[in-house]
Amino acid sequence: MMSEDGRQERSPAIAYLEEQSALFRSGGFWNCLAAARKLSAFLLAEGRKPWIARLRKTENRGGEVFHAPLVARAAGFAAAWTTHYVCCCDGAAYDPVAGKPTPLESYCVEVFGEQIPAEVFVAAGELPAYLADDQPASR
């Protein structure tokens, strides 16, 4: 985007991504689903078609489902989850852990050091209704 004086402006989505990345890297409380919801809302407002992905590594262990930890390499410190949510749009992951929009094909390897299948948590067509719900609870 260009401002009235001809300077390049960051989109609200990119500004929020950078703000959330700084919060994540500070070690303060950070919620990946809340960030994915907000990033999706910004991208939707830009007329784009974002969706929210869920990353999990599950193993069947004797009839029980085990959720293996997802350990972020990009953090600069130990950060791990059993489930991670990320906003995706136009072939890129908008994840504050990565700090920038990252091509989906390289995102998991760049952030987690391994390929992890991304499940569709909220499809692009369902996103407006999902965002209209005030509660960011998981499904």
N, C-alpha and C positions, 0 to 999 in steps of 0.2 A: 504494500500500500504506500501511496505517496501522500505526504502532508501538503498543506496549502503552500508551504515555502519550498516544496520540491524535494524534501528529504525523505528517505525511505523509512517507513514506520513498520514496527513489528505488529503482526496481527495479535488480537487479544489472546488467541489460543497459544501462540508462541510465547508471549509475555507470561501467561499463566504457567506454561510448561517450565520455563526458566525459573519462575518463582518457586514452584513446587520442587524442582530439582535442588534448589538451594536449601529448601526446608529439609528435604530428605537427607542431603549430604551433611546438614548440621547435626543430625542425630536426634532431632526433635520428633515429637509424635507426627506420624504421617500415615495416611490411609490411602492405599492404592485405588480402592473402588470409588471413594469420594473424588479423587483426582481424575479418574477415568470418566466419571459422570460429568464433571465440570468441563473437562477438555472436550468431551463429546458435545456438550451444549454450545460451547464456543464455535466448534467446527460446523455444527448444524446451523447456527445463526449466520455463518458465512455462506450458507447454501450448499454445503458439502454433505456427504453421506457417510458419517462415521458409524462405527459399531464398536462394541466392547467385547474383548476376548478374555477368556479365563485360561490360565496356565496351571496345570497340576501334573505331578508325576505320581501315578498310583501303581501299587503292586498288590497282587493277591497273595497274601501270606496265610496259608492254612485256612482259607475260607473267610478271612478278614481282609478288609481293604486298608492298606497302609499308604499314607500320603507322605512321600519322601520330601525332604526339604529342597526348596529352590533357593540356591545361594547366589546372591548378586555379586558378580566380580567387579562391576563398575563402581561399587559403592566407596571403595577406599577403606572400608571397615566391614566387619561381619554383619551382613543383613540377610536374613533368611525368612521364608514364608513357606507354608504348605500349599497356599493358593495365592496367585497373583493376578490382578486384573489390569488390563491395559486398553487404552483407546486406540483404535486402528482406523485409518482413513487413507484412501488413495494409495494403497500398497505400502503404507508406512505405519510403524508403531509410534505413538506419541506417549512415551513413558518417561516420567521424571527421573527414573533410575538411570536411563540412558542419557538424559540431559538434552536430547535433541530428537527430532523425527528420524527414525532409523528404518531402512528398508526391512519389510517383514521377513524376507528370505534370510537375512543375516542377524536379525534382532536377537533371537534367543541365544545364539552362539556368542554374540557380542556382550550381552548382559549376563547370561548365566553360564557361558562356557560350553553349552551343549544344546542340541536341537530338542525342543520341547514342543509337542503339538499344541497349537492354540485352538481352543474350542470357541465357538460363537456363544457368548453369554447373553448378549442382547444384539439382535440383528438390526441392521440399519433401518428397516421398515418398522420395527417395534420401538425404536429409540425415543421418539416423541412421547409416546404413552409412558414409557419407563421413566423418562426424566420428569414427567408431570407428577409422578408419585414422589412425595417428599422424603420417603424413607429409602435410604440406599442399602436396604437389607439384601442379602443374597437370596437367590431363588432356590 
